[in-house]
Amino acid sequence: MSQIEVSEEIRRNFHLFWDNYPEPVMLIYKDRTILEANKAAQTLGYPTGLRCVDLGEKKHHAGCRANVALRDKTGVRDTAWYDFRSAVLDSYWIPLAGAEDFYVHFANDITEFASERLIPKSCEGGCASCSGH
């Protein structure tokens, strides 16, 4: 993997704005390398220097909108049910203004506030399409 050039100012500002955010937040390079992680992400063991798409199962990244955000140079939001988290996540991919090779990514668990239409119905049969809610 080649060395990614990111200024100390960008790194410092990332932590200034995101370290006190209660959910994990990552600063990511366009090749999906995690460059920085806020305190919540660090507490959960989010690694830096690895590609986010290499973490977990590939299906966990099916809803990723990073390509759209980087292409359009604008923040992208997606709200959906994620089986692997058993949660409705309100997710964001936000390119940095003036440094569009980098983006901030985070997801908020909004399950308790989400519309019932976003949450799968539970089943008695142990099917793979629900998580037993």
Secondary structure as UniProt FT lines:
FT   HELIX           8..18
FT   TURN            19..20
FT   STRAND          25..29
FT   TURN            30..31
FT   STRAND          33..37
FT   HELIX           39..43
FT   TURN            44..45
FT   HELIX           52..54
FT   HELIX           58..61
FT   TURN            62..63
FT   HELIX           66..72
FT   STRAND          76..82
FT   HELIX           83..85
FT   STRAND          87..96
FT   TURN            97..98
FT   STRAND          99..109
FT   HELIX           111..113
FT   HELIX           116..118
FT   TURN            128..129
//
